[in-house]
Amino acid sequence: MTVSQAKAHSVFEMLKAAAPSHGDALRRMDLVARLLDTAFVLPGTNRRVGIDAIIGLVPGVGDVITTLLSTYIIWEARNLGVSRLALGRMLANLAIHATVGTIPVLGDVFDALFRVNQRNMRIVHNQLSLTPR
């Protein structure tokens, strides 16, 4: 190995060491999933809903926005090395969520109950052999 190759190798090692860990990525993903699916308790009930169900109430753009927000978890899962099959299942969950979410009233109820991001996080945790939260 030449001197310039050794320097380049050490720079890459330093960058790799400074990069966020898998644990950091999983914590961010769990936080996003909780915010989107279970951030708030409905008053007078023990039922939890997230900002997904609230933003989804906005006709037309609400479901588009929440679907885009939900793709973050799939993107991070891909970066963590989740298998293509698992990514396909996650995308299928999101497609179901996005499709049914477009139906007025029924879609809003479905958004609150289906919790696509929690489902997708279970897939990620299972793929990475972690205990689902």
C-alpha positions in Angstrom: 0.0 0.0 0.0 1.4 3.4 -1.0 1.5 6.4 1.3 -1.4 8.1 -0.5 -3.5 4.9 -0.3 -2.8 4.6 3.4 -3.9 8.2 3.9 -7.1 7.6 1.9 -7.8 4.5 3.8 -7.4 6.3 7.2 -9.7 9.1 6.0 -12.3 6.6 5.1 -11.9 4.8 8.4 -12.4 8.1 10.3 -15.5 8.9 8.2 -16.9 5.4 8.9 -16.3 5.8 12.6 -18.0 9.2 12.7 -21.1 7.9 10.8 -24.2 7.3 12.8 -24.6 3.7 14.0 -27.4 1.3 13.2 -28.7 2.0 16.6 -29.0 5.7 15.9 -30.8 5.0 12.6 -33.2 2.6 14.4 -34.0 5.2 17.1 -34.8 7.8 14.5 -37.0 5.3 12.6 -38.8 4.4 15.8 -39.3 8.0 16.7 -40.8 8.8 13.2 -43.0 5.7 13.4 -44.3 6.7 16.8 -45.0 10.3 15.7 -46.8 9.2 12.6 -48.8 6.4 14.2 -49.2 6.8 17.9 -48.2 10.3 19.1 -51.4 11.3 20.8 -54.1 9.8 22.9 -57.7 10.6 21.8 -59.4 12.4 24.6 -61.8 10.2 26.5 -60.4 7.0 25.1 -57.2 5.0 25.4 -56.9 5.0 21.6 -53.7 6.4 20.2 -53.3 8.2 16.9 -50.5 9.9 15.2 -50.0 12.9 12.9 -50.6 10.6 10.0 -54.3 10.4 10.9 -54.5 14.1 11.5 -52.7 15.2 8.4 -54.6 12.6 6.4 -57.8 14.6 7.2 -56.7 17.3 4.7 -58.4 16.4 1.5 -56.2 15.6 -1.5 -52.7 16.5 -0.2 -52.9 15.0 3.3 -52.5 11.4 2.2 -49.7 12.3 -0.2 -47.8 14.1 2.5 -48.1 11.3 5.0 -47.1 8.7 2.4 -44.0 10.7 1.6 -43.2 10.9 5.3 -43.6 7.2 5.7 -41.1 6.5 2.9 -38.4 7.7 5.3 -38.6 4.4 7.2 -38.3 2.4 4.1 -35.4 4.4 2.9 -33.5 4.0 6.2 -34.4 0.3 6.2 -32.7 0.0 2.8 -29.7 1.7 4.1 -29.5 -0.7 7.0 -29.4 -3.7 4.6 -32.9 -5.0 5.0 -33.6 -7.7 2.4 -35.5 -6.9 -0.8 -38.3 -9.2 0.2 -38.8 -7.3 3.5 -38.6 -3.9 1.6 -41.2 -5.3 -0.8 -43.5 -6.1 2.1 -42.9 -2.7 3.6 -43.7 -1.0 0.2 -46.9 -3.2 -0.1 -48.0 -2.0 3.4 -47.4 1.6 2.3 -49.3 1.0 -1.0 -52.3 -0.4 0.9 -52.2 2.5 3.3 -52.0 5.1 0.6 -54.7 3.5 -1.5 -57.3 3.0 1.2 -56.3 6.3 2.7 -57.7 8.1 -0.3 -61.3 7.0 0.4 -63.1 9.8 2.2 -64.0 9.0 5.9 -63.2 5.3 5.6 -59.6 6.1 4.7 -59.2 8.4 7.7 -60.4 5.6 10.0 -58.2 3.1 8.3 -55.2 5.5 8.7 -55.8 5.6 12.4 -56.1 1.8 12.8 -53.7 0.3 10.2 -50.5 2.0 11.6 -48.3 1.3 8.6 -45.2 2.7 10.2 -45.4 0.5 13.3 -46.0 -2.5 11.0 -43.0 -1.6 8.9 -40.8 -1.1 12.0 -41.7 -4.7 13.1 -40.5 -5.9 9.7 -37.2 -4.0 10.2 -36.7 -5.3 13.7 -37.4 -8.9 12.6 -35.1 -8.6 9.7 -32.3 -7.2 11.8 -33.0 -9.9 14.5 -34.0 -7.4 17.1 -36.8 -7.5 19.6 -39.7 -5.5 18.2 -40.7 -2.5 20.3 
